[in-house]
Each structure stands twice: as C-alpha cells, then as structure tokens.
Amino acid sequence: MTSSGVHLREITDDNRDIVCALRVRGDQEQFVASVATSLDDAADEPEENPWYRAAYCDGEPVGFVMLSWNVPDDRSGVGKYYLWRLLIDERHQGRGIGREVLTQIVDLVRADGATELYTSYEPGEGEPWPFYQRFGFEPTGEVDDGEIVLRLTLSAR
C-alpha cells in the first residue's frame, strides 16, 4: 500500500484517546515516547512552542508527529525547527507513512521560512538513524543528553 493518502490533523477532544492509543513495536519504545507522554511534555514545555498533529491514512489515525516550531535561537541550542517526536503505529509501519509525514513536515517548515530541520536519536540496537539518513539528515557532531543530533538542510523549492 502506498502512503499518498497520509494527511495531518489536529488533535482534539474527539480524537485524543484513539491517537493516544497508537503504539510503536516493543523494541522501539526506548527510542520514542508515547503520544500521551509527548502531549504531557508539550504542556510542560510551552517555551519550546510545541506543534503536534496526528497522521491519518484512509480516515484512520496511524501516527503522531511533534515539533518545536520556530523557537528563537537563544532558547534552543540545536535550531529553530526541531522534530521532537515521530511515531508510526506498529500496525502501520513499513508502508512509507513515516517518510510521507516527514516530507509534509519539511514542506511546512520550509514554507514557514526554515532553512534547517533538526532532530536527535538515542543510539542503540534498532535505532532510527537509518531512516533519518535515507531521508538526508546528517550528524552535526553534537550530542544532547546522550542523543545524537542530526540536521537536514532544506533547499528552496
């Protein structure tokens, strides 16, 4: 199945519970926090200007994405736009949904004037580095709280 029908929706009272029920595989839990934890983190850290959406495919929630959106440089050591969380439910992995979500995020932040998108990952067996590397992210050489910081340079379209 292709992922061309993937779109991002706001999380509301109507879909919050079903989005919070999304889960990665057990061996991936060390690499990404749950949706509920992510929403708590967003509420606890408003200075990071959290922006989050549920990813839907064929009318069904299949993933979650959260960014620090246009945070002033002096507040963030790694950049203005930071991919904070990306989670694709275990039942929907391997279909290109993560790549499509990230493509949409890149388009959105580029349209907002961003020239770079940052993220980070915790190294370990099954780490997400290969996914980010295929997308074009490169290590910055920085390590933040044990996580390897990556940067994607955004070209103008």
N, C-alpha and C positions, 0 to 999 in steps of 0.2 A: 504494500500500500504506500502511496506517496503521501507527503505531508503538505501538499499545496493548499489544503483546506484549513490550515492552522491559523488561528487568529487569537489576539489577546483581548481579554475582557477584564473590566474592573471587578474587584472582589467586593461583594455586597452582603448584607444580611441574608439574602436569598440563596447565595451560592457558597457562603463561607464554610459551612460544615462539610459539604461534598469536596471542596477544594482542600480543606484541611485533612481529609481522609486519604489524599494521594500519598503514596509511599515509594521510595526507591527500593531496590533489592537490598537484602540484609547486608551483603558485603559492601554496599555503597554508603551505608548510614554514617560511617566515620568521616565521610567526605562532604556531606551536605546536611544541614539541619532540616528538620521537618517544616512544613508550611506553618503550623501553629507556632513553633519556636521563632520562625522568621517574622511572623506578624507581631509577636511579642517584642522581638528585637527592634522592629521598625517603630513600635510605640515607645520603647525605652530610649531610642536614639534619634529623636526628631531633628537634631542638628546635622544628621547625615542625609537629610532630605530624601527619605526613602520613597521610592516609586515602585509599585508592585502590581502585577497582573497575573491572572490565571490564563493558561494556554488551553484553548479548546480546539478540538478536531471533531468534525461531524456532530456538533452540538454537545459533546461530552468533554468535561474537564480532563486534561491529560498531563498538565504540568503547571509549574509556577516559576516566575522569574521576579527578582527584586534587584533594584539598583540604588546606589547613592547617586542622585541626579543633580548635576551641576553644583556640586559642593565647592565653595571657594577654596582655592589652593592652600591657603593658610590653615584650613581645617582638616585637610586630608594630605597625608604625606605621599599618596600614590596617584592623585589626579582628580579631576573634576567629575568624571563619569566612571563609576566603579560597579561592575557586575558583582553583586553581593551574594546572590543565590540563583541557581538554576537547577531545577528539579523536574525530571520527567518520570511519571509514574512507571513502576516496574512492568505493568501490563502493556505499556505503550513504547517501551524503549526499542531501539533498532529499526525505527520507521522513518528516521530523518527529522523527527519533531524537534529535537534539541537544536539541530542545525538551523531549522526554519525559524524557531523562536529567536535564536541568536542573530540570524540575518535580519529579522524585523527590528530587534533592539538596535543593531548597528545602524539601520536606516533611520530610526527615530532619533538616536543621539547625534548622528551626523546632521540631520535636519535641524537640530537644536544648536548646531554650531560646534559640536565636539570634533576634535582632531585626533583624539586618542580614547580608547576604552581600556580600562584596567580590570583585572580580576586576580585572584590568587587561588592556590590549591594546597592542600596538605599532601605531601608526598607519601606514598605507600603502595602496597600491592593493590592493583585495581584503580589507581589514581586517575583523575580525568585529564591529565596532561596530554595524552594522545588526541583526544577530542579537540582541545584548545589549539594544539599545534597544527592539526589539519585545517583548522579554521583560519590560521595565520597569526595567532598570538605568539609572542616571543618573550623569553625571560628578560626581566630588567636587570637582574643581578642582585635585586633586593630580596630580603626575607623579612616578612612581617609576622611576628608571633608564631614562628615555625612554618608559615606558609610561603611558598614561592610566588613572588609577584610577577604577573605577566602583563604585557601591553600589546594592544592591537592598534596599529597606526591606521587611521581612517583616511582614505584618499577621497578627494572631492569627486562627486558624480556629475 
